[in-house]
Amino acid sequence: MKNMSNQRKMIFILVSITSILGTSLASAAIAEPVIGIPVLIPNNPTMLSRINFSVDVSGDDITFVRINVEECNRKTGICYPFQNITMNKISDITFAQDVTLKHSDATYITYWVVVQYGSLWKDSAKTELNLSVQQPSDHNETNGSGNNTHIPGFELVVVISAVAVILILIGRKRYR
């Protein structure tokens, strides 16, 4: 009877060890992916601009890679709902996607990458980026063609008229 009890204990211990090893090996089979640092083009975006995000993600059984972009206004403290966009695989480990910013009052964005591997999810660290201020366009300082070359246009007429008036006045004073 004692022998039977010892055998049951031994079987229980072996089953327990086997279960622990089995779950360890199963979790090691799907290794957590490695998410690189996202690259933005342009690297100093402005509000309402289009940004190309690309990131390297390595690992096994990667199902989805998504980019989350949240636009916020620092003055008002308002953050708009973030865009959650699936990225396209462009090489073995590189994923890319264009994101168009939607809010004209946004002063900064927060972005992060989310990876689904198997049935698990992993988020990268969130990165905050201040948006650059758009330079006002100089539509009033063009020569009419839309490019800013500062070639005189109507100013030339004013200068020629002023020179003509001065010459007429000088000429009248000489003949008096």
C-alpha distance (Angstrom), angle and dihedral (degrees) to the residues before:
residue distance angle dihedral
M1 . . .
K2 3.76 . .
N3 3.79 89.6 .
M4 3.79 91.1 54.7
S5 3.79 91.3 50.8
N6 3.82 91.4 51.7
Q7 3.82 90.7 49.7
R8 3.81 91.3 52.2
K9 3.80 90.9 50.4
M10 3.79 90.4 48.5
I11 3.82 92.0 49.4
F12 3.81 90.5 47.8
I13 3.82 91.3 51.4
L14 3.84 92.1 47.7
V15 3.81 92.3 48.5
S16 3.82 90.4 48.8
I17 3.80 93.6 49.7
T18 3.80 91.5 45.9
S19 3.82 90.9 50.6
I20 3.79 92.5 49.9
L21 3.81 92.0 48.2
G22 3.80 91.5 45.9
T23 3.81 93.8 53.5
S24 3.81 91.0 45.4
L25 3.78 91.5 52.7
A26 3.82 92.5 44.5
S27 3.79 92.5 52.4
A28 3.80 90.6 46.5
A29 3.81 89.9 52.9
I30 3.82 90.7 69.1
A31 3.78 103.1 46.8
E32 3.77 118.8 -162.6
P33 3.82 110.8 -99.3
V34 3.79 122.5 -112.3
I35 3.82 112.9 -126.6
G36 3.80 116.9 -156.5
I37 3.79 127.3 -150.2
P38 3.82 112.3 -75.8
V39 3.81 116.3 -116.8
L40 3.82 118.4 -145.1
I41 3.81 126.8 -156.2
P42 2.98 111.7 -135.6
N43 3.78 93.6 29.2
N44 3.84 91.7 -157.8
P45 3.81 103.1 45.7
T46 3.78 124.6 -176.2
M47 3.79 129.0 -143.3
L48 3.81 114.3 -72.1
S49 3.82 90.6 15.5
R50 3.79 128.4 134.0
I51 3.80 115.0 -114.1
N52 3.80 126.9 -165.6
F53 3.81 110.8 -146.6
S54 3.80 120.7 -165.3
V55 3.79 128.8 175.7
D56 3.80 137.9 173.0
V57 3.81 114.8 -126.6
S58 3.78 121.5 -179.9
G59 3.78 128.2 -175.3
D60 3.77 143.7 88.5
D61 3.79 128.5 -69.4
I62 3.82 96.4 10.2
T63 3.79 108.1 178.2
F64 3.82 104.0 173.2
V65 3.77 138.0 6.7
R66 3.80 115.2 -165.2
I67 3.76 135.4 -179.5
N68 3.80 118.4 -143.4
V69 3.81 116.9 -158.9
E70 3.80 121.7 -175.5
E71 3.81 119.9 -171.2
C72 3.81 117.5 -150.8
N73 3.79 140.4 178.3
R74 3.79 111.8 -138.0
K75 3.84 94.2 -161.5
T76 3.80 96.0 54.7
G77 3.81 97.2 29.1
I78 3.80 90.5 -129.4
C79 3.80 120.4 143.6
Y80 3.77 117.8 -171.4
P81 3.82 122.0 -139.9
F82 3.78 108.7 -77.3
Q83 3.78 124.5 -111.2
N84 3.82 111.7 -119.5
I85 3.81 106.5 -161.8
T86 3.81 128.5 175.3
M87 3.80 112.0 -124.7
N88 3.81 123.2 -135.1
K89 3.80 120.7 -122.0
I90 3.81 107.8 -121.6
S91 3.82 99.8 170.1
D92 3.80 139.2 -0.1
I93 3.80 93.6 -67.2
T94 3.82 105.8 3.0
F95 3.80 123.1 98.0
A96 3.83 124.7 -176.4
Q97 3.79 139.8 179.9
D98 3.82 139.0 167.7
V99 3.80 117.3 -125.0
T100 3.81 122.8 -168.1
L101 3.79 115.3 -151.1
K102 3.80 111.7 -129.7
H103 3.81 108.4 -167.7
S104 3.81 122.9 78.9
D105 3.80 93.5 -162.4
A106 3.83 95.9 53.4
T107 3.80 114.0 121.8
Y108 3.81 98.4 -179.5
I109 3.78 142.4 9.9
T110 3.77 133.2 -141.6
Y111 3.79 116.6 -152.9
W112 3.80 136.6 179.1
V113 3.80 138.8 167.0
V114 3.81 123.1 -119.6
V115 3.81 120.5 -161.6
Q116 3.80 127.0 -167.2
Y117 3.78 113.9 -156.7
G118 3.77 117.2 175.9
S119 3.78 104.2 -36.6
L120 3.83 93.8 -33.6
W121 3.81 131.5 91.9
K122 3.79 131.5 -146.6
D123 3.83 127.0 -169.9
S124 3.79 124.9 -156.8
A125 3.78 120.7 -135.8
K126 3.80 114.9 -76.4
T127 3.79 116.0 -108.7
E128 3.80 123.6 -157.5
L129 3.81 118.4 -152.0
N130 3.81 126.7 -176.2
L131 3.78 113.1 -133.0
S132 3.81 116.8 -123.0
V133 3.78 118.4 -116.2
Q134 3.79 113.2 -106.5
Q135 3.77 113.1 -118.7
P136 3.81 112.0 -124.1
S137 3.78 112.7 -110.8
D138 3.80 116.8 -113.3
H139 3.81 98.5 -135.4
N140 3.82 90.6 149.2
E141 3.80 93.9 56.9
T142 3.77 99.8 57.0
N143 3.76 132.1 105.3
G144 3.79 90.8 -123.6
S145 3.78 97.3 -90.6
G146 3.79 94.0 90.0
N147 3.79 96.7 -111.5
N148 3.75 120.2 105.5
T149 3.81 103.9 -122.4
H150 3.85 96.6 134.6
I151 3.82 94.3 -134.7
P152 3.80 108.9 163.6
G153 3.76 115.2 -104.7
F154 3.78 121.9 158.9
E155 3.81 90.6 0.7
L156 3.81 87.7 72.0
V157 3.82 91.0 60.8
V158 3.82 90.6 53.9
V159 3.83 92.6 48.7
I160 3.83 93.2 48.6
S161 3.81 91.1 47.9
A162 3.81 91.3 50.5
V163 3.82 92.0 49.5
A164 3.84 90.6 48.7
V165 3.83 92.2 51.1
I166 3.81 91.0 49.0
L167 3.82 91.8 49.5
I168 3.82 91.4 49.7
L169 3.81 91.4 50.0
I170 3.81 92.4 47.9
G171 3.80 90.9 47.2
R172 3.84 93.1 52.5
K173 3.79 92.1 50.7
R174 3.84 91.4 53.1
Y175 3.80 94.8 52.0
R176 3.81 95.8 49.9
